[in-house]
């Protein structure tokens, strides 16, 4: 098991960041060019959701089955916890939190990964993946 932590700051109110961070349509748009999803639900994340999706990296690699379950989506505390697996990953536990800062808000992604001997590779991928969401998310948040 390996842990990855990614923090990004935004100049928007925490509730605005939370709404975008938990919206599946926003996720699909923000991830364009990095990963595409087939079977992702519409709307926002909700506690108890279970999803079987197909994921393609960079739009070039074959689609792989991936399972995601939303264990907790607490609107008041702005905490989302998910359990995921597939595409070579035994366990991908993700905790997303949004907190207020002096200049807006911070999104923190904490991921715990178990992919056997490939765990270091998947940990590096997670660091890249969650860091790469920052600029497209900023653009998404500041659109008129």
MDTraj code that builds the backbone (N, CA, C; nanometers):
import mdtraj as md
import numpy as np

residues = "UNK UNK UNK UNK UNK UNK UNK UNK UNK UNK UNK UNK UNK UNK UNK UNK UNK UNK UNK UNK UNK UNK UNK UNK UNK UNK UNK UNK UNK UNK UNK UNK UNK UNK UNK UNK UNK UNK UNK UNK UNK UNK UNK UNK UNK UNK UNK UNK UNK UNK UNK UNK UNK UNK UNK UNK UNK UNK UNK UNK UNK UNK UNK UNK UNK UNK UNK UNK UNK UNK UNK UNK UNK UNK UNK UNK UNK UNK UNK UNK UNK UNK UNK UNK UNK UNK UNK UNK UNK UNK UNK UNK UNK UNK UNK UNK UNK UNK UNK UNK UNK UNK UNK UNK UNK UNK UNK UNK UNK UNK UNK UNK UNK UNK UNK UNK UNK UNK UNK UNK UNK UNK UNK UNK UNK UNK UNK UNK UNK UNK UNK UNK UNK UNK UNK UNK UNK UNK UNK UNK UNK UNK UNK UNK".split()
xyz = np.array([
    [0.0851, -0.1181, 0.0000],
    [0.0000, 0.0000, 0.0000],
    [0.0892, 0.1238, 0.0000],
    [0.0553, 0.2173, -0.0853],
    [0.1300, 0.3436, -0.0955],
    [0.0302, 0.4582, -0.0887],
    [0.0665, 0.5655, -0.0198],
    [-0.0184, 0.6841, -0.0081],
    [0.0345, 0.7967, -0.0951],
    [-0.0591, 0.8706, -0.1537],
    [-0.0266, 0.9868, -0.2360],
    [-0.1109, 1.1032, -0.1861],
    [-0.0519, 1.2194, -0.1755],
    [-0.1222, 1.3390, -0.1310],
    [-0.0997, 1.4503, -0.2336],
    [-0.2100, 1.5098, -0.2807],
    [-0.2024, 1.6216, -0.3744],
    [-0.2933, 1.7312, -0.3218],
    [-0.2396, 1.8525, -0.3093],
    [-0.3175, 1.9676, -0.2645],
    [-0.3096, 2.0767, -0.3701],
    [-0.4254, 2.1361, -0.3995],
    [-0.4318, 2.2470, -0.4942],
    [-0.5211, 2.3565, -0.4377],
    [-0.4779, 2.4807, -0.4514],
    [-0.5539, 2.5954, -0.4022],
    [-0.6251, 2.6653, -0.5175],
    [-0.7431, 2.7203, -0.4859],
    [-0.8269, 2.7881, -0.5847],
    [-0.8786, 2.9183, -0.5250],
    [-0.9012, 3.0167, -0.6098],
    [-0.9500, 3.1471, -0.5640],
    [-1.1020, 3.1549, -0.5788],
    [-1.1705, 3.0508, -0.5346],
    [-1.3167, 3.0473, -0.5344],
    [-1.3628, 3.0013, -0.3965],
    [-1.4884, 3.0271, -0.3665],
    [-1.5459, 2.9845, -0.2387],
    [-1.5460, 2.8321, -0.2292],
    [-1.5300, 2.7791, -0.1091],
    [-1.5275, 2.6338, -0.0922],
    [-1.6505, 2.5623, -0.1480],
    [-1.7694, 2.6197, -0.1310],
    [-1.8894, 2.5516, -0.1812],
    [-1.8889, 2.5411, -0.3327],
    [-1.8331, 2.6400, -0.4019],
    [-1.8224, 2.6343, -0.5490],
    [-1.7250, 2.5243, -0.5912],
    [-1.6100, 2.5180, -0.5257],
    [-1.5114, 2.4146, -0.5561],
    [-1.5694, 2.2764, -0.5273],
    [-1.6371, 2.2599, -0.4141],
    [-1.6979, 2.1327, -0.3768],
    [-1.7990, 2.0873, -0.4831],
    [-1.8824, 2.1795, -0.5277],
    [-1.9843, 2.1455, -0.6269],
    [-1.9199, 2.0944, -0.7561],
    [-1.8122, 2.1569, -0.7996],
    [-1.7442, 2.1143, -0.9216],
    [-1.6684, 1.9833, -0.8984],
    [-1.6033, 1.9701, -0.7848],
    [-1.5228, 1.8511, -0.7556],
    [-1.6073, 1.7244, -0.7417],
    [-1.7356, 1.7392, -0.7127],
    [-1.8230, 1.6236, -0.6936],
    [-1.9224, 1.6054, -0.8085],
    [-1.8996, 1.6749, -0.9183],
    [-1.9891, 1.6679, -1.0342],
    [-1.9255, 1.5806, -1.1435],
    [-1.9969, 1.4765, -1.1852],
    [-1.9420, 1.3834, -1.2839],
    [-1.9232, 1.4461, -1.4218],
    [-2.0124, 1.5350, -1.4627],
    [-1.9963, 1.6012, -1.5923],
    [-1.8719, 1.6897, -1.5913],
    [-1.8494, 1.7588, -1.4810],
    [-1.7291, 1.8418, -1.4683],
    [-1.6043, 1.7543, -1.4707],
    [-1.6087, 1.6405, -1.4017],
    [-1.4943, 1.5491, -1.4011],
    [-1.4604, 1.5044, -1.5428],
    [-1.5614, 1.4646, -1.6186],
    [-1.5379, 1.4186, -1.7559],
    [-1.4728, 1.5283, -1.8397],
    [-1.5188, 1.6528, -1.8227],
    [-1.4612, 1.7639, -1.8989],
    [-1.3188, 1.7951, -1.8539],
    [-1.2973, 1.7982, -1.7232],
    [-1.1657, 1.8301, -1.6676],
    [-1.0622, 1.7243, -1.7061],
    [-1.1053, 1.6011, -1.7227],
    [-1.0144, 1.4909, -1.7538],
    [-0.9890, 1.4731, -1.9038],
    [-1.0544, 1.5537, -1.9881],
    [-1.0350, 1.5398, -2.1328],
    [-0.8867, 1.5432, -2.1679],
    [-0.8460, 1.4477, -2.2488],
    [-0.7066, 1.4381, -2.2891],
    [-0.6223, 1.3543, -2.1954],
    [-0.6723, 1.3294, -2.0749],
    [-0.5995, 1.2484, -1.9773],
    [-0.6647, 1.1109, -1.9648],
    [-0.7948, 1.1117, -1.9455],
    [-0.8708, 0.9872, -1.9345],
    [-1.0139, 1.0144, -1.9779],
    [-1.0736, 0.9137, -2.0422],
    [-1.2142, 0.9251, -2.0780],
    [-1.2910, 0.8120, -2.0113],
    [-1.4164, 0.8417, -1.9795],
    [-1.5003, 0.7470, -1.9064],
    [-1.6239, 0.7129, -1.9881],
    [-1.6587, 0.5876, -1.9886],
    [-1.7830, 0.5430, -2.0496],
    [-1.8661, 0.4828, -1.9362],
    [-1.9899, 0.5303, -1.9213],
    [-2.0767, 0.4780, -1.8166],
    [-2.0768, 0.5595, -1.6890],
    [-2.0127, 0.6750, -1.6907],
    [-2.0131, 0.7636, -1.5745],
    [-2.1530, 0.8223, -1.5585],
    [-2.2089, 0.8231, -1.4378],
    [-2.3440, 0.8772, -1.4216],
    [-2.3479, 1.0288, -1.4411],
    [-2.4657, 1.0824, -1.4562],
    [-2.4867, 1.2270, -1.4640],
    [-2.5057, 1.2801, -1.3221],
    [-2.4884, 1.4088, -1.3070],
    [-2.5130, 1.4714, -1.1776],
    [-2.3941, 1.4641, -1.0845],
    [-2.4245, 1.4721, -0.9553],
    [-2.3202, 1.4797, -0.8533],
    [-2.3070, 1.3493, -0.7770],
    [-2.1927, 1.3308, -0.7171],
    [-2.1653, 1.2114, -0.6368],
    [-2.2606, 1.2056, -0.5178],
    [-2.2989, 1.0837, -0.4827],
    [-2.3877, 1.0604, -0.3686],
    [-2.3397, 0.9372, -0.2939],
    [-2.3506, 0.9408, -0.1623],
    [-2.3149, 0.8259, -0.0806],
    [-2.3908, 0.7030, -0.1294],
    [-2.3198, 0.5932, -0.1442],
    [-2.3808, 0.4662, -0.1823],
    [-2.3781, 0.4358, -0.3310],
    [-2.3378, 0.5310, -0.4144],
    [-2.3327, 0.5045, -0.5584],
    [-2.2300, 0.3959, -0.5884],
    [-2.2675, 0.3061, -0.6787],
    [-2.1773, 0.2010, -0.7265],
    [-2.1762, 0.2090, -0.8784],
    [-2.0575, 0.2143, -0.9364],
    [-2.0452, 0.2347, -1.0805],
    [-1.9454, 0.1380, -1.1417],
    [-1.9854, 0.0766, -1.2495],
    [-1.8953, 0.0006, -1.3347],
    [-1.8762, 0.0841, -1.4601],
    [-1.7558, 0.1363, -1.4779],
    [-1.7275, 0.2227, -1.5924],
    [-1.6135, 0.1631, -1.6747],
    [-1.5988, 0.2159, -1.7927],
    [-1.4856, 0.1811, -1.8782],
    [-1.3970, 0.3056, -1.8865],
    [-1.2676, 0.2869, -1.8665],
    [-1.1739, 0.3989, -1.8646],
    [-1.0685, 0.3779, -1.9733],
    [-1.0400, 0.4843, -2.0474],
    [-0.9348, 0.4824, -2.1478],
    [-0.8371, 0.5950, -2.1155],
    [-0.7102, 0.5615, -2.1045],
    [-0.6093, 0.6622, -2.0749],
    [-0.5665, 0.7338, -2.2024],
    [-0.5663, 0.8655, -2.1948],
    [-0.5238, 0.9543, -2.3028],
    [-0.6046, 0.9343, -2.4312],
    [-0.7142, 0.8617, -2.4240],
    [-0.7963, 0.8367, -2.5413],
    [-0.7293, 0.7472, -2.6441],
    [-0.6182, 0.6868, -2.6066],
    [-0.5409, 0.6040, -2.6991],
    [-0.5347, 0.4579, -2.6569],
    [-0.5417, 0.4352, -2.5287],
    [-0.5302, 0.2986, -2.4790],
    [-0.6674, 0.2315, -2.4766],
    [-0.6703, 0.0994, -2.4895],
    [-0.7992, 0.0292, -2.4876],
    [-0.8747, 0.0559, -2.3575],
    [-1.0056, 0.0578, -2.3672],
    [-1.0898, 0.0778, -2.2493],
    [-1.0733, -0.0394, -2.1536],
    [-1.0661, -0.0054, -2.0260],
    [-1.0502, -0.1050, -1.9201],
    [-1.1663, -0.0935, -1.8229],
    [-1.2175, -0.2062, -1.7726],
    [-1.3245, -0.1988, -1.6728],
    [-1.2704, -0.1466, -1.5403],
    [-1.3506, -0.0621, -1.4764],
    [-1.3119, -0.0004, -1.3506],
    [-1.4356, 0.0140, -1.2635],
    [-1.4231, -0.0227, -1.1365],
    [-1.5350, -0.0184, -1.0427],
    [-1.5114, 0.0929, -0.9415],
    [-1.6139, 0.1736, -0.9173],
    [-1.6056, 0.2819, -0.8189],
    [-1.7279, 0.2774, -0.7282],
    [-1.7039, 0.2953, -0.6004],
    [-1.8132, 0.3039, -0.5034],
    [-1.7912, 0.4270, -0.4165],
    [-1.8936, 0.5111, -0.4049],
    [-1.8866, 0.6289, -0.3194],
    [-1.9270, 0.5842, -0.1786],
    [-1.8297, 0.5774, -0.0905],
    [-1.8544, 0.5338, 0.0465],
    [-1.9179, 0.6443, 0.1297],
    [-1.8769, 0.7683, 0.1007],
    [-1.9281, 0.8834, 0.1753],
    [-1.9185, 1.0067, 0.0877],
    [-2.0236, 1.0849, 0.0878],
    [-2.0235, 1.2153, 0.0215],
    [-2.0973, 1.3099, 0.1148],
    [-2.0224, 1.3740, 0.2021],
    [-2.0770, 1.4586, 0.3071],
    [-2.0740, 1.6045, 0.2610],
    [-2.1903, 1.6557, 0.2237],
    [-2.2020, 1.7935, 0.1739],
    [-2.1598, 1.8961, 0.2788],
    [-2.1998, 1.8759, 0.4032],
    [-2.1713, 1.9727, 0.5093],
    [-2.0216, 1.9795, 0.5415],
    [-1.9563, 1.8631, 0.5474],
    [-1.8138, 1.8581, 0.5808],
    [-1.7238, 1.8690, 0.4578],
    [-1.7844, 1.8580, 0.3387],
    [-1.7129, 1.8608, 0.2112],
    [-1.6029, 1.7544, 0.2079],
    [-1.6473, 1.6298, 0.2309],
    [-1.5588, 1.5131, 0.2269],
    [-1.6227, 1.4075, 0.1379],
    [-1.5450, 1.3562, 0.0451],
    [-1.5888, 1.2452, -0.0390],
    [-1.4878, 1.1325, -0.0230],
    [-1.5389, 1.0120, 0.0040],
    [-1.4523, 0.8946, 0.0142],
    [-1.5026, 0.7911, -0.0856],
    [-1.4090, 0.7359, -0.1615],
    [-1.4467, 0.6326, -0.2578],
    [-1.3526, 0.5139, -0.2467],
    [-1.4040, 0.4005, -0.2910],
    [-1.3267, 0.2781, -0.3008],
    [-1.3332, 0.2359, -0.4470],
    [-1.2177, 0.2109, -0.5052],
    [-1.2120, 0.1837, -0.6483],
    [-1.1191, 0.0659, -0.6745],
    [-1.1393, 0.0019, -0.7900],
    [-1.0480, -0.1058, -0.8305],
    [-1.0692, -0.1357, -0.9779],
    [-0.9677, -0.1959, -1.0369],
    [-0.9739, -0.2339, -1.1775],
    [-0.8518, -0.1856, -1.2528],
    [-0.8395, -0.2300, -1.3767],
    [-0.7287, -0.1891, -1.4644],
    [-0.5926, -0.2095, -1.3973],
    [-0.5775, -0.3219, -1.3258],
    [-0.4507, -0.3538, -1.2607],
    [-0.4393, -0.3099, -1.1164],
    [-0.5390, -0.2403, -1.0664],
    [-0.5360, -0.1899, -0.9285],
    [-0.6238, -0.2784, -0.8400],
    [-0.5661, -0.3297, -0.7320],
    [-0.6430, -0.4094, -0.6363],
    [-0.7316, -0.3208, -0.5500],
    [-0.6756, -0.2074, -0.5077],
    [-0.7480, -0.1157, -0.4193],
    [-0.6971, 0.0259, -0.4405],
    [-0.7914, 0.1193, -0.4586],
    [-0.7608, 0.2615, -0.4772],
    [-0.8604, 0.3333, -0.3876],
    [-0.8169, 0.3724, -0.2700],
    [-0.9047, 0.4420, -0.1751],
    [-0.8739, 0.5907, -0.1816],
    [-0.9756, 0.6667, -0.2199],
    [-0.9584, 0.8102, -0.2440],
    [-1.0417, 0.8893, -0.1434],
    [-0.9782, 0.9859, -0.0791],
    [-1.0483, 1.0812, 0.0063],
    [-1.0230, 1.2198, -0.0494],
    [-1.1310, 1.2886, -0.0841],
    [-1.1256, 1.4241, -0.1377],
    [-1.1874, 1.5159, -0.0334],
    [-1.1166, 1.6224, 0.0017],
    [-1.1716, 1.7207, 0.0953],
    [-1.1539, 1.8604, 0.0382],
    [-1.2482, 1.9467, 0.0710],
    [-1.2398, 2.0881, 0.0354],
    [-1.2442, 2.1676, 0.1655],
    [-1.1473, 2.2574, 0.1804],
    [-1.1404, 2.3416, 0.2994],
    [-1.1237, 2.4871, 0.2582],
    [-1.1634, 2.5751, 0.3462],
    [-1.1501, 2.7189, 0.3219],
    [-1.0070, 2.7624, 0.3502],
    [-0.9581, 2.8578, 0.2694],
    [-0.8273, 2.9186, 0.2914],
    [-0.8453, 3.0703, 0.2945],
    [-0.7392, 3.1405, 0.3239],
    [-0.7458, 3.2865, 0.3286],
    [-0.7800, 3.3465, 0.1928],
    [-0.7449, 3.2759, 0.0846],
    [-0.7658, 3.3294, -0.0494],
    [-0.8716, 3.2535, -0.1292],
    [-0.9432, 3.1638, -0.0656],
    [-1.0461, 3.0862, -0.1356],
    [-1.0639, 2.9495, -0.0753],
    [-1.0106, 2.8478, -0.1442],
    [-1.0305, 2.7114, -0.0965],
    [-0.9174, 2.6201, -0.1423],
    [-0.9081, 2.5072, -0.0748],
    [-0.8060, 2.4063, -0.1059],
    [-0.8759, 2.2727, -0.1276],
    [-0.8368, 2.2044, -0.2344],
    [-0.8830, 2.0692, -0.2602],
    [-0.7671, 1.9753, -0.2300],
    [-0.7926, 1.8803, -0.1418],
    [-0.6912, 1.7825, -0.1042],
    [-0.7366, 1.6448, -0.1491],
    [-0.6517, 1.5774, -0.2231],
    [-0.6750, 1.4392, -0.2644],
    [-0.5756, 1.3521, -0.1897],
    [-0.6266, 1.2552, -0.1147],
    [-0.5419, 1.1570, -0.0476],
    [-0.5805, 1.0213, -0.1035],
    [-0.4845, 0.9514, -0.1629],
    [-0.5110, 0.8249, -0.2282],
    [-0.4217, 0.7175, -0.1672],
    [-0.4813, 0.6041, -0.1338],
    [-0.4070, 0.4881, -0.0864],
    [-0.4228, 0.3797, -0.1920],
    [-0.3109, 0.3306, -0.2430],
    [-0.3115, 0.2412, -0.3577],
    [-0.2435, 0.1092, -0.3248],
    [-0.3079, 0.0012, -0.3691],
    [-0.2463, -0.1317, -0.3659],
    [-0.2614, -0.1916, -0.5047],
    [-0.1507, -0.2092, -0.5716],
    [-0.1492, -0.2708, -0.7040],
    [-0.0374, -0.3750, -0.7109],
    [-0.0129, -0.4394, -0.5969],
    [0.0928, -0.5399, -0.5932],
    [0.2270, -0.4796, -0.6273],
    [0.3048, -0.5519, -0.7080],
    [0.4392, -0.5036, -0.7421],
    [0.4355, -0.3775, -0.8278],
    [0.3196, -0.3469, -0.8864],
    [0.3065, -0.2262, -0.9685],
    [0.2630, -0.1034, -0.8872],
    [0.2547, -0.1177, -0.7566],
    [0.2089, -0.0073, -0.6714],
    [0.2894, 0.1212, -0.6933],
    [0.4229, 0.1175, -0.6985],
    [0.4976, 0.2430, -0.7209],
    [0.4600, 0.3106, -0.8536],
    [0.4378, 0.2327, -0.9586],
    [0.3970, 0.2874, -1.0873],
    [0.2609, 0.3569, -1.0755],
    [0.1646, 0.2896, -1.0119],
    [0.0314, 0.3471, -0.9977],
    [0.0312, 0.4683, -0.9038],
    [0.1204, 0.4700, -0.8052],
    [0.1321, 0.5863, -0.7170],
    [0.1839, 0.7071, -0.7958],
    [0.2806, 0.6845, -0.8827],
    [0.3311, 0.7936, -0.9678],
    [0.2208, 0.8416, -1.0626],
    [0.1431, 0.7484, -1.1161],
    [0.0311, 0.7840, -1.2029],
    [-0.0702, 0.8683, -1.1257],
    [-0.1029, 0.8288, -1.0028],
    [-0.1995, 0.9034, -0.9209],
    [-0.1509, 1.0457, -0.8961],
    [-0.0243, 1.0605, -0.8642],
    [0.0324, 1.1939, -0.8407],
    [0.0168, 1.2803, -0.9663],
    [0.0486, 1.2235, -1.0813],
    [0.0332, 1.2950, -1.2073],
    [-0.1142, 1.3272, -1.2341],
    [-0.1991, 1.2269, -1.2219],
    [-0.3415, 1.2394, -1.2540],
    [-0.4092, 1.3501, -1.1733],
    [-0.3923, 1.3492, -1.0430],
    [-0.4595, 1.4475, -0.9592],
    [-0.3954, 1.5859, -0.9701],
    [-0.2674, 1.5920, -0.9990],
    [-0.2021, 1.7215, -1.0227],
    [-0.2465, 1.7801, -1.1563],
    [-0.2638, 1.6952, -1.2570],
    [-0.3012, 1.7410, -1.3911],
    [-0.4435, 1.7972, -1.3958],
    [-0.5254, 1.7683, -1.2975],
    [-0.6622, 1.8209, -1.2940],
    [-0.6671, 1.9690, -1.2556],
    [-0.5608, 2.0197, -1.1963],
    [-0.5625, 2.1543, -1.1404],
    [-0.5916, 2.2628, -1.2444],
    [-0.5127, 2.2707, -1.3502],
    [-0.5323, 2.3784, -1.4491],
    [-0.6669, 2.3696, -1.5194],
    [-0.7095, 2.2517, -1.5676],
    [-0.8421, 2.2462, -1.6297],
    [-0.9545, 2.2788, -1.5308],
    [-0.9361, 2.2419, -1.4049],
    [-1.0387, 2.2743, -1.3040],
    [-1.0441, 2.4242, -1.2804],
    [-0.9273, 2.4900, -1.2779],
    [-0.9263, 2.6362, -1.2642],
    [-1.0034, 2.7018, -1.3769],
    [-0.9785, 2.6596, -1.4989],
    [-1.0503, 2.7154, -1.6142],
    [-1.2003, 2.6910, -1.6013],
    [-1.2373, 2.5698, -1.5614],
    [-1.3781, 2.5347, -1.5446],
    [-1.4437, 2.6251, -1.4396],
    [-1.3761, 2.6473, -1.3284],
    [-1.4299, 2.7269, -1.2188],
    [-1.4466, 2.8740, -1.2551],
    [-1.3643, 2.9240, -1.3432],
    [-1.3658, 3.0678, -1.3741],
    [-1.4368, 3.1025, -1.5048],
    [-1.5026, 3.0047, -1.5634],
    [-1.5831, 3.0367, -1.6816],
    [-1.7032, 3.1207, -1.6402],
    [-1.7431, 3.2068, -1.7276],
    [-1.8605, 3.2936, -1.6992],
    [-1.9895, 3.2163, -1.7057],
])
top = md.Topology()
chain = top.add_chain()
for i, resn in enumerate(residues, 1):
    res = top.add_residue(resn, chain, resSeq=i)
    for name in ("N", "CA", "C"):
        top.add_atom(name, md.element.get_by_symbol(name[0]), res)
traj = md.Trajectory(xyz[None], top)
